[in-house]
Amino acid sequence: MSTRQGGRSHGGDPHGSRWSRLRARLGLGAQARMRGRSHYSVRQRMTLVGGALALCSLALVARAFDVQVFNNEFYVRQGDARSLRELPIPTSRGMITDRNGEPLAVSTPVDSLWANPPQLLKHPDRIPELAQALGVPGDELARKLSQRADKEFMYLARRMNPERAIQILDLGVPGVFSQREFRRFYPQGEAIAHVLGFTNIDDRGQEGLELAFDSWLSGSPGAKRVIRDGQGRIIENVDLIRPAEPGHDLTLTIDRRVQYLAFRELRRALHDAKASAGSAVVLDVETGEVLAMANLPSYNPNQLDGGSGDSRRNRAVTDVVEPGSTMKPITVAAALTTGKVTPNTIIDTNPGSMRNGRYTINDFRNYGALTVTGILTNSSNVGSAKLALAMPDTYFHEFIHGFGYGSKPGSGFPGEASGLLAAPGQWSGTTKTTMSYGYGLSATPLQIAVAYAAIANGGRVIAPTFVKGQRNEASQAMTPEVARQVLDAMQTVTETGGTATRAAILGYHVAGKTGTARKFSGTGGYSREYLALFAGVVPVEHPRFAMVVVIDNPDASKGHGYGGGAVAAPVFKNVMEGTLRLMDVQPDDIDTWLAAQQAARDKRVRANGGKPALDLPVLPQAAQAAPPGSASAPGLPAPVSIGGAP
């Protein structure tokens, strides 16, 4: 089999040998193939490989050129997303000043520390050191960082003293940075806290005028575009997107000196009477400008931690009270306006009481026959009730409403209350008579001050304002002639025989009215707690200032009394005495002042054994008072705390 197959391979193919010979002749044999391969050189191979690489390089260059020049938007966006940042440019809040340009609220630069949690978590050994510098527990800081591990920003501490922030940054903890912010500082502290209010940690107004004028004071933050490196550090400021615009300054009608006087004397009165709260408001009669507004208890706006909401309430604007006998001048004015009575008309108040439905109206004692002026001098409830009963319900209601009772004062202060003045259709059989002496309606201390300023301003009611230069429209509540008659009648209240002799000021005629009102219990009746009020105007000849003082719940057991004449009137006297001196107001009662000077000289002569003594003028009590910043009188609380600058 194998022989047959072998023969088939050699001898069976007659063309095999011929084909072999032909291939040999043509050089196609094995040796020829070896000789042919020797014609390919190394240089040719290198040239071929180099050409291929050159083509690849050219393609890569072309692609890179296309990506970086023609179609680079996508990659630019990707690069910017990793290094380019838009940062806010902080701006300072506008300054608040008093009417004389003295700063009441200023913004000071501070630093806030922040961290990049992913970057900081890469160095867990530095977290305890950072926590110790910040004054927080290390485990708490680590937990907060872990919770924000997917974020690139987390505040570590806000509104720090710049020097302390630099000390922490100098530790070199990776992922910790700072940014500039501003913090509000109030130089007058608690003395004017209720008027100004305060700002939150983001420097936005939260209470008072800081809230009312927040958009005016805030300004507009700017923005810039920067490049940051991998460590979060700014390496280049690329572009200013918009410049920062600082907030506008705000000039108030408040006089810092008068404000301090009001706060100091109110605090003294609360301390002496063991009262729970109090308010005082001083208005400029001609313009309606608020010169001072003090409240107690107060708070320090520079240190808000631990303060209660009750102490932050501006009681002079938000809290309503029954005005008590301070309502009687309005009742007398309404009666005089009818033309049925004059200041000298006799009103019989015998026997010192009168029935009023199921109740009895009582006077302090039986005053007998009183003139209309005498009703104010002696503060007769019976006389006021009889005047009210002689007037139509609608007329009496509209007359009271014309002084601003029952509507918001219009000062623009946040949360100002309108009080309560029921319409005649809602009155009971006793409402009108009780309203005549200050029960059955309610008003804020600011509303009462506006009404008394109107009496002093010829019957013109001007909405109060806190902004210097702002002038509100006025309305005429009564004629100037009636206003003068009421003012003259109110002057007798502070003179001998009146209920407010402790409001008298040497050298000046004072017009005012006391008020003592029982507090509503909230259960349908009145409690045994009282409100002591005094509202007054000075000087009578050319009125400049109107002031209202409200003392809440004075302690009658301390021997100082709880009536307006005993508790509130001295506050008026001390504040107005100092204000008249500060404003250089000309005295309108020179004769009394000269008589007092002569009496003082005679006393000094007698004390000197009949020999002439050094002729020195007798200064009013307010002129002898210590200036702001000096030590308080013995027995008074500590001086006003204004906090420390950040």
C-alpha positions in Angstrom: 0.0 0.0 0.0 2.7 2.3 0.9 4.7 1.2 -2.2 1.7 2.1 -4.3 1.2 5.4 -2.7 4.9 6.2 -3.0 4.9 5.4 -6.6 1.9 7.6 -7.0 3.7 10.5 -5.5 6.9 10.2 -7.7 6.2 8.2 -10.7 2.5 8.5 -11.0 2.6 12.3 -11.9 4.3 12.8 -15.1 4.3 16.5 -14.7 5.9 16.6 -11.2 9.5 16.6 -12.4 8.8 19.2 -15.0 7.2 21.6 -12.6 10.2 21.2 -10.3 12.6 22.0 -13.0 10.6 25.0 -14.1 10.6 26.4 -10.5 14.3 25.9 -10.2 14.9 27.8 -13.5 12.7 30.7 -12.5 14.4 30.9 -9.0 11.3 30.0 -7.1 12.9 27.3 -5.0 13.8 27.4 -1.4 17.2 28.9 -2.0 15.6 31.5 -4.2 13.3 32.4 -1.4 16.2 32.8 1.0 18.0 35.0 -1.5 14.8 37.2 -2.0 14.5 37.9 1.7 17.9 39.3 1.8 16.7 42.3 -0.3 14.5 43.7 2.7 16.8 46.0 4.9 16.4 47.2 8.6 16.3 50.8 7.4 13.3 50.1 5.3 11.5 48.5 8.3 12.4 51.5 10.6 11.1 53.9 7.9 7.9 52.0 7.7 7.4 52.0 11.5 8.4 55.6 11.8 5.9 56.6 9.2 3.1 54.8 11.0 4.0 56.5 14.2 4.2 59.8 12.6 0.7 59.3 11.1 -0.6 58.4 14.6 1.1 61.5 16.2 -0.3 63.7 13.5 -3.7 62.3 14.2 -3.3 62.9 17.9 -2.1 66.5 17.3 -5.0 67.1 15.0 -7.4 65.8 17.6 -5.8 67.8 20.4 -6.0 70.9 18.2 -9.6 70.3 17.5 -10.4 69.7 21.2 -8.5 72.7 22.4 -9.3 75.2 19.7 -12.4 74.4 17.7 -14.5 72.3 20.0 -13.1 73.2 23.5 -16.4 74.4 25.2 -17.1 71.1 26.9 -13.6 70.7 28.4 -13.4 74.3 29.4 -16.6 73.8 31.4 -15.2 70.7 33.0 -12.0 72.4 34.0 -13.8 75.5 35.4 -16.1 73.2 37.4 -13.0 71.9 39.2 -11.1 75.1 39.8 -13.2 78.2 39.0 -15.5 79.5 41.7 -17.9 82.4 42.1 -17.6 83.9 45.6 -19.8 86.6 47.2 -18.2 89.9 48.3 -19.7 90.8 51.7 -20.9 94.3 52.2 -21.4 96.2 55.5 -24.8 97.1 56.8 -25.6 100.8 56.9 -25.0 102.7 60.2 -27.9 103.9 62.4 -27.3 107.2 64.1 -29.2 109.5 66.4 -30.5 112.9 65.3 -27.0 114.4 66.1 -25.0 111.9 64.2 -24.0 109.8 67.2 -23.7 106.1 66.3 -26.4 103.8 67.6 -25.7 100.7 65.5 -22.5 100.0 63.5 -21.2 97.0 61.6 -17.7 95.7 62.5 -15.7 93.2 60.4 -15.4 89.6 61.7 -14.3 86.3 60.3 -16.2 83.0 59.9 -14.3 79.7 59.7 -15.5 77.0 57.3 -14.2 73.6 56.2 -14.2 71.4 53.2 -15.3 68.1 54.9 -13.9 65.6 52.3 -10.5 67.3 52.5 -10.5 67.6 56.2 -11.6 64.0 56.7 -8.5 62.8 54.9 -6.6 64.0 58.0 -8.5 62.6 61.0 -5.5 63.1 63.2 -5.9 66.9 62.9 -9.5 67.0 63.9 -9.0 66.8 67.7 -6.5 69.7 67.5 -9.0 71.8 65.5 -11.8 70.9 67.9 -9.7 72.1 70.8 -9.0 75.4 69.1 -12.6 75.9 68.3 -13.7 75.0 71.9 -16.0 72.1 70.8 -15.9 68.4 71.6 -13.7 66.4 69.1 -16.2 63.6 68.6 -19.0 66.1 67.9 -16.9 67.9 65.3 -16.0 64.5 63.7 -19.6 63.5 63.6 -20.7 66.7 61.9 -17.9 66.4 59.3 -18.9 62.8 58.6 -22.6 63.8 58.1 -21.4 66.3 55.5 -18.8 64.2 53.8 -20.5 64.7 50.5 -20.5 68.5 50.8 -17.7 70.9 50.0 -18.7 73.6 52.6 -19.5 73.6 56.3 -19.3 76.4 58.8 -17.0 75.7 61.8 -17.6 79.0 63.6 -19.4 82.2 62.7 -18.6 85.9 63.4 -15.3 85.3 65.3 -12.8 87.9 66.4 -10.4 88.2 63.4 -7.4 87.7 65.6 -8.7 84.4 67.0 -9.6 83.3 63.5 -6.0 83.9 62.4 -4.7 81.9 65.3 -6.8 78.9 64.2 -5.8 79.3 60.6 -2.1 79.3 61.6 -2.5 75.8 62.8 -2.4 74.8 59.2 -5.2 72.2 59.4 -5.9 71.0 55.8 -9.4 72.0 54.5 -10.0 74.9 57.0 -10.5 78.4 55.6 -12.0 81.8 56.5 -14.3 84.3 55.0 -15.0 87.9 55.9 -18.4 88.9 57.4 -19.9 91.7 59.4 -21.4 91.8 62.9 -23.7 94.4 64.3 -22.6 96.3 67.4 -24.8 98.6 69.5 -22.8 101.1 71.6 -25.8 102.1 73.8 -26.7 98.6 74.7 -29.9 97.9 76.5 -30.8 101.6 76.8 -32.2 101.7 73.3 -32.5 98.0 72.5 -36.3 98.0 71.9 -36.1 100.8 69.4 -33.2 99.5 67.3 -33.9 95.7 67.6 -31.2 93.4 66.4 -29.9 91.3 63.5 -29.5 87.6 63.2 -26.2 85.7 62.5 -26.6 86.5 58.8 -26.9 90.2 59.5 -30.6 90.5 58.7 -32.9 92.6 60.8 -35.1 90.7 63.2 -36.7 93.2 65.5 -37.3 97.0 65.8 -36.1 99.5 63.2 -33.4 96.9 62.1 -36.4 94.9 60.7 -38.5 97.8 59.5 -35.7 99.3 57.4 -33.8 96.0 56.6 -33.8 96.5 52.8 -32.5 100.1 53.2 -29.8 99.1 55.6 -28.7 95.8 54.0 -27.2 97.0 50.8 -26.3 94.5 48.0 -23.5 91.9 48.2 -21.1 91.7 45.3 -19.7 88.7 43.5 -16.3 87.8 42.0 -14.9 84.8 40.0 -11.7 83.2 41.3 -9.5 80.2 40.6 -8.7 77.9 43.5 -6.1 75.2 43.7 -6.6 71.7 45.0 -6.2 72.9 48.6 -9.0 75.4 48.2 -6.7 78.4 48.2 -7.4 81.4 45.9 -4.6 81.7 43.4 -6.1 84.2 41.0 -9.0 86.7 40.9 -10.4 86.2 37.4 -13.3 88.6 37.2 -15.4 91.1 39.1 -19.0 90.1 38.4 -20.6 92.9 40.3 -19.3 95.3 42.9 -20.6 95.3 46.5 -22.9 98.1 47.4 -22.9 99.0 51.1 -26.1 99.7 52.9 -27.5 103.1 53.4 -27.2 105.0 56.7 -30.3 105.8 58.7 -30.6 108.9 60.9 -33.2 108.6 63.6 -35.2 111.2 65.5 -33.9 109.7 68.7 -31.7 111.9 70.8 -29.1 109.7 72.6 -28.9 111.9 75.6 -32.7 112.1 76.1 -32.9 108.4 75.6 -30.4 107.8 78.3 -32.2 110.1 80.7 -35.5 108.3 80.1 -34.0 104.9 80.5 -32.1 105.9 83.7 -35.1 107.5 85.4 -37.5 104.7 84.4 -35.1 102.2 85.9 -34.8 104.2 89.1 -38.6 104.4 89.4 -39.0 100.6 88.9 -36.4 100.0 91.5 -37.9 102.3 94.0 -41.5 101.1 93.5 -40.6 97.4 93.1 -42.6 97.5 89.8 -42.5 94.7 87.2 -42.2 96.8 84.0 -42.4 100.3 82.6 -42.4 102.4 79.5 -41.6 106.0 78.7 -42.1 108.0 75.4 -40.9 111.5 74.6 -42.3 113.3 71.5 -41.4 116.5 69.8 -44.8 118.4 69.8 -44.4 120.2 66.5 -43.0 117.4 64.4 -44.2 114.2 66.0 -40.6 113.0 66.1 -39.8 110.3 68.7 -37.0 111.7 70.8 -36.9 108.8 73.3 -38.6 105.5 73.9 -37.5 103.4 76.8 -38.8 100.1 78.2 -38.0 97.8 81.1 -37.2 95.0 81.4 -34.7 95.3 78.6 -31.9 93.2 77.0 -28.4 93.7 75.7 -28.6 93.4 71.8 -24.8 92.7 71.8 -25.4 89.5 73.8 -28.7 87.8 72.9 -28.0 84.4 74.5 -30.3 83.7 77.3 -32.6 86.7 76.8 -36.4 86.1 77.0 -38.9 87.1 74.4 -40.8 89.1 77.1 -37.8 91.4 77.7 -37.4 92.0 73.9 -40.9 93.4 73.5 -41.3 97.1 72.8 -44.1 97.7 75.3 -44.5 101.3 74.3 -45.7 100.3 70.9 -47.1 96.8 71.2 -48.7 96.6 74.7 -52.1 98.2 75.2 -53.3 99.6 78.6 -56.4 101.2 79.8 -55.4 104.8 80.0 -57.2 105.6 83.2 -57.5 109.2 84.2 -55.1 110.3 81.4 -58.3 110.1 79.3 -60.1 112.9 81.1 -58.4 115.8 79.2 -59.9 114.2 76.0 -63.3 114.0 77.6 -63.1 117.7 78.7 -61.9 118.7 75.2 -65.0 116.9 73.7 -67.3 118.7 76.1 -65.7 122.1 75.4 -66.0 121.5 71.7 -69.7 121.1 71.9 -70.0 124.7 73.2 -72.3 123.6 76.0 -69.7 124.1 78.7 -66.7 126.4 79.3 -63.7 125.9 81.6 -65.6 127.7 84.3 -68.9 125.8 84.0 -69.9 124.3 87.4 -70.5 120.5 87.5 -72.0 119.1 90.7 -70.2 115.9 91.8 -72.0 115.5 95.1 -72.0 113.2 97.0 -68.7 112.0 95.4 -70.4 109.0 93.7 -73.0 108.1 91.2 -74.8 105.0 90.0 -73.7 103.5 86.7 -76.0 100.6 85.9 -75.1 97.8 88.4 -71.9 99.6 89.4 -71.1 102.8 91.3 -68.7 105.5 90.1 -66.6 106.9 93.0 -64.3 109.8 93.5 -61.4 109.8 95.9 -63.5 112.0 98.1 -66.6 114.2 97.7 -65.3 117.3 95.8 -68.8 118.9 95.7 -69.3 121.5 92.9 -66.4 121.6 90.5 -65.6 123.7 87.5 -64.7 121.9 84.3 -61.1 122.8 85.0 -61.5 121.5 88.5 -62.5 118.1 87.2 -59.0 117.8 85.8 -57.3 119.4 88.8 -59.0 116.9 91.2 -59.3 114.0 88.8 -63.0 113.6 89.4 -64.5 110.4 87.9 -68.0 111.6 88.6 -67.4 114.9 86.9 -66.0 113.2 83.8 -68.9 110.8 83.6 -71.5 113.6 83.8 -69.7 115.4 80.9 -69.8 112.3 78.8 -73.5 111.6 79.5 -74.3 115.1 78.1 -72.7 114.2 74.7 -74.2 112.0 71.9 -72.6 108.6 71.7 -71.5 108.9 68.1 -70.0 112.3 68.6 -68.1 111.2 71.7 -66.8 108.1 69.9 -65.7 110.1 66.8 -64.0 112.7 68.9 -61.9 110.2 70.7 -61.1 108.4 67.5 -59.9 111.7 66.0 -56.9 111.6 68.5 -55.8 108.3 67.1 -57.4 105.9 69.6 -58.5 102.7 68.0 -56.1 102.9 65.0 -52.4 102.3 64.5 -50.3 105.4 65.2 -48.6 105.1 61.8 -45.0 105.2 63.0 -44.0 102.3 60.8 -42.6 100.4 63.8 -43.1 96.6 63.4 -46.0 95.2 65.4 -47.5 98.5 66.6 -50.9 97.9 68.1 -54.1 99.9 67.4 -55.6 99.5 70.8 -59.4 99.1 71.3 -62.1 101.6 70.8 -65.5 99.9 70.4 -68.1 101.4 68.1 -71.2 102.9 69.8 -73.3 100.0 68.6 -71.1 97.6 70.7 -71.4 99.7 73.9 -73.2 98.5 77.0 -75.1 100.9 79.3 -72.0 101.7 81.2 -69.4 102.0 78.4 -69.6 105.7 77.7 -69.3 106.8 81.3 -66.4 104.4 82.0 -64.6 105.5 78.8 -64.7 109.1 80.0 -62.2 108.3 82.8 -60.2 105.7 80.9 -61.8 102.3 81.2 -63.5 100.3 78.5 -60.9 101.3 75.9 -57.2 100.6 75.5 -54.2 102.3 73.9 -50.5 102.0 73.8 -48.2 104.5 75.6 -47.2 105.8 72.1 -50.9 106.5 71.3 -51.4 108.4 74.5 -48.3 110.5 73.8 -49.6 111.3 70.3 -52.9 112.5 71.8 -51.1 114.8 74.4 -48.8 116.2 71.7 -51.9 117.1 69.7 -53.4 119.0 72.7 -50.1 120.9 72.9 -49.9 121.5 69.2 -53.2 123.4 68.8 -55.3 120.2 68.3 -53.2 119.0 65.3 -52.6 115.2 65.4 -49.3 114.2 63.7 -48.4 110.6 63.2 -45.1 109.8 65.1 -41.9 109.1 63.2 -38.6 107.6 64.0 -36.8 108.9 60.9 -35.3 112.4 61.0 -36.6 114.6 58.3 -39.7 112.6 57.7 -42.9 114.7 58.0 -46.2 113.0 58.3 -49.6 114.6 57.5 -51.5 116.2 60.3 -55.2 116.1 61.0 -57.2 118.6 63.1 -58.9 116.9 66.1 -60.1 120.2 67.8 -59.7 123.9 67.4 -56.6 125.7 68.7 -58.8 127.7 71.1 -60.2 124.5 72.8 -56.7 123.0 72.9 -55.4 126.0 74.8 -58.2 125.8 77.2 -57.5 122.2 77.9 -53.8 122.9 78.2 -54.4 125.6 80.8 -56.7 123.3 82.7 -54.0 120.6 82.7 -51.5 123.1 84.1 -53.5 123.2 87.4 -52.8 119.5 87.8 -49.1 120.1 88.5 -49.6 123.1 90.7 -50.6 123.4 94.3 -53.8 121.5 95.0 -53.4 119.2 91.9 -52.6 115.5 91.8 -49.2 115.8 90.1 -47.2 118.4 92.0 -44.2 116.0 91.8 -44.2 116.6 88.1 -43.6 120.4 88.5 -40.3 121.8 87.1 -38.7 124.9 88.5 -38.8 127.7 86.0 -41.3 126.1 83.7 -45.1 125.7 83.5 -46.0 122.0 83.2 -49.4 120.7 82.0 -50.2 117.0 82.6 -52.6 114.5 84.0 -52.1 111.5 86.3 -53.7 108.1 85.8 -54.1 105.1 88.1 -55.8 102.1 86.4 -56.6 98.7 87.8 -55.3 95.9 85.6 -57.6 93.6 83.8 -57.4 90.1 85.3 -58.2 88.2 82.1 -61.1 86.4 83.8 -63.7 89.0 83.3 -62.8 91.4 86.0 -60.1 93.6 87.5 -57.2 92.4 89.7 -55.6 94.2 92.6 -52.7 95.2 90.5 -52.4 98.7 89.1 -50.9 100.8 86.3 -49.5 104.2 87.3 -49.5 106.7 84.5 -48.5 110.3 83.9 -48.8 112.2 80.6 -47.6 115.8 80.3 -46.5 118.7 78.2 -43.7 121.3 78.8 -43.4 124.3 78.6 -47.0 125.4 78.5 -46.5 128.8 76.9 -44.6 127.4 73.9 -44.9 123.6 74.1 -41.9 121.6 72.9 -42.2 118.1 74.4 -44.9 115.6 75.3 -44.0 112.7 77.5 -45.9 109.6 78.8 -44.7 107.4 81.6 -46.4 104.0 82.4 -45.3 102.0 85.5 -46.7 98.4 85.6 -47.7 97.0 89.0 -45.9 99.2 91.5 -45.8 97.7 95.0 -48.0 99.9 97.3 -46.7 98.1 100.4 -43.3 99.8 100.1 -44.6 103.1 101.2 -44.1 104.9 97.9 -47.7 104.7 96.8 -48.9 103.2 93.5 -50.7 106.2 91.9 -49.5 108.0 88.8 -48.7 111.2 90.8 -46.5 109.3 93.2 -44.7 106.9 90.9 -44.9 108.1 87.3 -44.9 111.9 87.7 -41.3 112.1 89.2 -40.0 110.3 86.1 -41.5 112.9 83.9 -40.1 115.7 86.0 -36.5 114.3 86.0 -36.4 113.5 82.3 -38.0 116.7 81.2 -35.8 118.8 83.5 -32.7 117.4 81.9 -34.2 117.6 78.3 -35.1 121.3 78.7 -31.6 122.0 79.8 -30.0 119.9 77.0 -32.2 121.6 74.3 -31.6 125.0 75.8 -35.4 125.8 76.1 -36.2 129.2 77.5 -38.0 129.1 80.9 -41.6 130.3 80.8 -42.0 130.8 84.6 -39.2 133.2 85.5 -41.0 134.6 88.5 -41.2 131.3 90.3 -37.5 130.6 89.4 -36.4 134.0 90.8 -38.4 133.4 94.0 -36.7 130.1 94.4 -33.3 131.7 94.0 -34.1 134.4 96.6 -35.4 131.7 99.0 -32.2 129.8 98.5 -30.1 132.9 99.2 -32.0 133.6 102.3 -31.5 130.1 103.5 -27.7 130.3 102.9 -27.5 133.6 104.8 -29.3 132.1 107.8 -27.0 129.1 107.7 -24.0 131.4 107.6 -25.0 133.2 110.8 -26.6 136.2 109.0 -23.5 136.9 106.9 -23.8 137.2 103.1 -23.0 133.8 101.4 -21.5 133.1 98.1 -24.2 133.9 95.5 -24.5 130.7 93.5 -27.6 129.8 91.4 -29.5 126.7 92.5 -29.3 124.1 89.8 -32.2 121.8 89.0 -31.9 118.3 90.2 -31.3 116.9 86.6 -28.4 119.4 86.2 -26.8 117.8 89.2 -27.2 114.3 88.0 -24.2 112.3 87.0 -23.5 112.1 83.2 -23.8 108.8 81.3 -21.1 106.4 82.2 -20.6 107.6 85.8 -21.5 105.5 88.8 -25.1 105.0 89.7 -26.7 106.3 92.9 -26.5 104.1 95.9 -29.1 101.3 96.0 -29.7 101.4 92.2 -29.0 98.5 89.9 -25.6 98.3 88.1 -25.0 100.8 85.2 -26.2 100.0 81.7 -24.2 97.1 80.2 -23.4 97.8 76.6 -21.4 94.7 75.8 -18.1 94.4 74.2 -17.0 95.0 70.7 -16.5 91.8 68.7 
